[in-house]
Amino acid sequence: MVGRQRERGNGAGRPQRRPVVALYERMVEAIRAGTYPPGSTLPTEPRLAAELGVSRPALREALILLQEDGVITVRRGVGRTVSHHLPPRGFEYLKPVESLLGAGRQVVTVPLARTREEPTDFSTQHLVLPAHGEVRFWESVIEVGGLPACLTQEWASDETLAELLPDAVAAFEGPDGGASSMLGLLLDAGRGLPLTGSSTIVATTLGRQRGAQLGRPADTPGVLVTQVVRLERTPLLAAKHMLPPGAPALPVWQAR
């Protein structure tokens, strides 16, 4: 949830996808799939560019990003070597909460609300909203292994999305809306765009309403994650994720 998709726009109009990021992701997937195993030395630039069917300048940019992220190491006289311990896909990457909680487990998104509502103090604080009008609101329970693991509430402005990411509006109205979080559909619609997320995490209690939705007493302790997702500097989505005791751990990776 907290994290970024490594892509930059062209600085004019709607941000554009860049081939170097798609290439970066292809190479990471190839490494994880064993095409370039950990500890192995990557082919030379000309050979690797030919294998991947890309230009050498684009490949060089992707290799720089891979080195910065610790996916590969570079040593004089040896070349580029795939790291033995790849950075995990954890909390530092922008991912839907159902993906973070459900790695290797059965996950079901149960929709509680798919509606529009008057702006609240929370949505007004975190989103760019029209002076008059409604905001899209989704509420879901994420079940992991058949048990409620997270209560998710998400807000988005259709007016902002229609201008910057109209594919997301279409996805929200589509058949997958009931089986996904808003963030999951937003990330799919904005794949390759400069989406970033920031979150705050606090300890709290569930309260009566959230406790009832999660099947817990009102005074049950919990963790509340508040999240805002942006396209460049413009906020697209604001969310609250309430996790009760026993919910799967959120992976966090840190590095110097």
N, C-alpha and C positions, 0 to 999 in steps of 0.2 A: 504494500500500500504506500508506504513512504518510499519515494524514489523518483526515477526519471526514465524516460525513453530517450535514448541518445540520438537526437535528431534536431536539426536547426532549420528554420524556414529561410526563404530567400529574401526576407526583409521588405517585401512588397506584396500586398494582398494576402491571400490565403497561403499559409506555409506549405511548402512542397516537400515531398518525400525525397530523400537523398539515397542514391544507390549504395554509398559506403556503409550506411547503417544496416541495410538489408544484407550486405556482404558480411559485415561483422556478425550478424545473427546467424547467417549460414555457416560461418566458420566455427562459431561456438557450438552449433548443433552437430556439425561434423566431428568436432572433438569429443563431444559427449557420446556420439554414436560409435566412436572408435575408429573413424576414418583416419584421424591423426591422434593416436593414443597418447596418454600422458607419458612424458619422458622422451617421446620421439622428437626428432628434428624435422622441422617443416622443410618441404622442398624449397629450392631456390625461387626467388621472385618470378623469373620468367616461366619456370615450370608450373609454379602454383597459379600464376595468372592464367596460363593455358588450361590447367585442370579445371579451374573455376569459371573460365570463359569471361574474364573481366579484364579491364585495363590495368596496367601496372600502377598508375597514379592512384586509382581507387583502391587497389590492393594495399598500397603503401599506407594510405590513410587508415584502412581497417586494421592493419598490423600495428600501427601506432596505438590505436584504441585498445587492442587486445593486450599490448604490453602495459599500458597504463592501468588496465583493470586486473593485471596479474594473471591473465590467461596464458600468456607466453612470456618467456624470458629471453634476453638477447645477450650473448657472450661473444666477444671478439675471438675469431678463429673457430668457433663452434657453430654459430648461426642462431636461428630462432628455435627454441625448444618449448614444447608444450609442458606447462606446469603439472606437477604430480597432484597438487591439490587445487582444483578449480574453485573460484569463489562460488559459494552456493547461491541459488536463486532465492534470496531471503527477503526480509522486511525492507531492505534498502531499494528493492526494485518495485516499480509501480505495478501492482497486481491486484486483482479482485480479492476480497477477503475470503471468498469461498475457495479460491485457489491456494491461498496461504494456509488456511486451516485444514484443507482436505488433501494434502499431498499423500498419496498412497492410501487414501481412505474413501469410503463411499460418502458423497456429499449431495445433499438435496437442498435447493433453495425453495422455501415455502413462502409464496406471496401472501402478505396480510393486507396490503393496500397498494393500489396502482391508481393514483388520482391526482387532482390538482387542488391546491389550497391557497388561501390568502398568505402572503409573505409573513413569516414569523420573525422574531428578533434574531434567531440563529441564521436563517437564510438571508435576511437583509444584511446582516453583518458580514457574511462571507461571500455573497454573490453580487453580481451587477444585475439589478432587477429593474424592470420598468416602473415608472411612478405609480401606475395603476395596472392591475392585472393579477394573474395567478402564477404560481410556481408549481412545477411538476414535483410530486412527492411520492416516493416509494418506500414501503416498509416491508421487510422480509425477515424470516427466521432461517438461519443457516443451520441445517441439521448435519452432523457428522456422525456416521455410524449409527444413525437412527435417533440420536439425542440432540436436543437444542444446544448449539455451541455459540451462537452469536445472534443478537438482534440488531439488524442494520436498518438505518433510516437515511434516505438520500434525497437531496433536493437539487433541481437544475432549472435554469431559465430557458424555455423553448426559444425565446427571442434571441438570446445570445447564441444558443446552439444553431439556430437556423442560419445565422450570419456566418459563424465560424466552422461549424461541423454539422452540416445538414444530414449527413449519413447517420449520425447518432439519433436524431429525431425520428428518422424512418425506422431505425432499429428498435427504439422504444415502443413504437406503435406496432411492431411486427409480432410474429408468433412466439418469438423467444423471450418476450418481456416477462412472462410468468415464471420462467425457469432460470433466470439470471439476475444478478444484481445490476443496478444501473451502471456501475463502474465497469463491469465485465463487458457490457455492450458498448460503452463509450470507448474503451480501449481497443476493441475490435474495429470500430468505425474509424478511429483515429490512428490506426497502426502506422508507425513511421513518422508521426508528427511530433513536435516538441512538447509533449505532455509531461508535466512534473506534478509531484504530489508532496504535500507536507502534512504532518500529523502531530498532535499532542496526545499524551497518554496520562491519565490520572486515575487514581483509585477512588472508588465511590461505592454506593450501595445501589441495588437494582431499583428499589422503590416499588410501589404497589403495582402500577400498570406494567412495567417492564418485567417485574417478577412473575406476574400472571402469564405474560406472553412466553416466558422462558420456563415456566413450571417451577418457580422457586419462591420462597418467602420474600416478602418485601425488604427485610433487613439483611438479605444475603449480600456479601461483599462482591464487587465486580470491578472490571477494568473498562474504562470508557476511552475509546480512541476517537478523537475528532479529526476529520480529514478534509482537506481542500485540494482539488485537482485543477490545474491550470493549463491553458494553452498559451505558451509564452507567458505574458503577464496577466492574462484575462482568466478569472476563475470560471470554470464550467460546471463544477459539481462540488457540493458540500455534503458531508456525511457524518453520522455518528454510528459507532460500532460498539455495542455493549457485550462484553464477554463475561460469563459467569464462571465460578470456580469449576474446574474440571475440563474447561475448553482446551483444545489442542494448543500447544505453545506456538507463538509467532516467532519464526526464525529471524535472528538479527545477526548480520555480518558486519564487523568493523575492521578497519585496517588503517595503518598509518599512511 
